[in-house]
Amino acid sequence: YIPLVKDTPVNISEIQPESSWYRQHVEGENCCGSKEFIKLYAYTLVDYPIVVHWDLDVAVLQPMDDLFDAMLHDASSKKGREARKRIAIQKLY
């Protein structure tokens, strides 16, 4: 895993016009205001086959290997078929 730390990609003072509703209210929106825009960086990481953005309110209760294997490997490959099969079984619980 390669954790990346980035600054907020949107400078609120650059939102025009200064009187716009969004510029005046963005910091009060959602839980984190303009910090929510940090998620947009995930779309710039095109050199990686899978990019995951974790919010701090996510609790992972099981390994996610099968999910990643299903995304990385073609459905016709042995590894891809096996991962998809295990994911389908997990849905039953």
C-alpha positions as CSV (number, residue, x, y, z in Angstrom):
1,Y,0.0,0.0,0.0
2,I,1.1,3.5,-0.7
3,P,-0.6,6.1,1.5
4,L,-0.7,9.6,-0.1
5,V,-1.2,12.8,1.9
6,K,-2.6,15.7,-0.2
7,D,-3.7,19.2,0.4
8,T,-7.3,20.1,-0.4
9,P,-7.5,20.5,-4.2
10,V,-10.0,23.4,-4.2
11,N,-9.0,26.8,-2.8
12,I,-12.3,28.2,-1.6
13,S,-11.1,31.8,-2.2
14,E,-10.9,31.0,-5.9
15,I,-14.5,30.1,-6.2
16,Q,-16.2,32.9,-8.2
17,P,-18.1,35.0,-7.7
18,E,-17.2,35.8,-4.1
19,S,-20.9,36.2,-3.4
20,S,-21.8,32.7,-4.7
21,W,-23.9,30.6,-2.4
22,Y,-21.5,27.7,-2.7
23,R,-18.5,29.7,-1.7
24,Q,-20.3,31.1,1.3
25,H,-21.6,27.7,2.5
26,V,-19.2,25.0,1.4
27,E,-17.4,24.8,4.7
28,G,-20.7,24.0,6.4
29,E,-21.7,21.3,4.0
30,N,-21.3,17.6,4.7
31,C,-19.0,16.6,7.6
32,C,-15.8,18.1,6.3
33,G,-16.7,21.0,4.1
34,S,-14.1,21.6,1.3
35,K,-12.0,18.8,2.7
36,E,-14.5,16.4,1.0
37,F,-12.8,17.4,-2.3
38,I,-9.7,15.4,-1.4
39,K,-11.5,12.3,-2.7
40,L,-11.1,13.7,-6.3
41,Y,-7.4,12.9,-6.2
42,A,-8.3,9.2,-6.5
43,Y,-9.3,9.9,-10.2
44,T,-5.9,11.2,-11.0
45,L,-4.1,8.0,-10.0
46,V,-4.4,6.3,-13.4
47,D,-1.1,4.4,-13.1
48,Y,-2.6,2.0,-10.6
49,P,-5.0,-0.9,-11.4
50,I,-7.0,-0.2,-8.2
51,V,-7.2,3.0,-6.1
52,V,-9.0,2.9,-2.7
53,H,-10.0,6.1,-0.8
54,W,-10.8,5.3,2.8
55,D,-12.9,7.6,4.8
56,L,-12.1,7.5,8.5
57,D,-15.7,6.3,9.3
58,V,-15.2,3.0,7.4
59,A,-14.8,-0.2,9.5
60,V,-13.4,-3.1,7.5
61,L,-14.4,-6.3,9.3
62,Q,-13.1,-8.9,6.9
63,P,-10.1,-9.1,4.5
64,M,-10.8,-7.6,1.1
65,D,-8.5,-9.8,-0.9
66,D,-11.3,-11.5,-2.9
67,L,-12.8,-8.1,-3.8
68,F,-9.5,-6.9,-5.1
69,D,-8.7,-10.2,-6.9
70,A,-12.1,-10.0,-8.6
71,M,-11.3,-6.5,-9.9
72,L,-7.8,-7.3,-10.9
73,H,-8.3,-10.7,-12.6
74,D,-10.5,-11.4,-15.6
75,A,-13.7,-13.4,-14.9
76,S,-12.4,-16.2,-17.2
77,S,-9.2,-16.7,-15.3
78,K,-9.0,-19.2,-12.5
79,K,-8.1,-16.6,-9.8
80,G,-10.9,-14.3,-11.0
81,R,-13.5,-17.1,-11.0
82,E,-12.5,-18.2,-7.5
83,A,-12.6,-14.7,-6.1
84,R,-16.0,-14.0,-7.6
85,K,-17.3,-17.3,-6.2
86,R,-16.1,-16.5,-2.7
87,I,-17.7,-13.0,-2.9
88,A,-21.0,-14.5,-4.0
89,I,-20.9,-16.9,-1.0
90,Q,-20.2,-14.1,1.4
91,K,-23.3,-12.3,0.3
92,L,-25.4,-15.0,1.9
93,Y,-24.2,-14.2,5.5
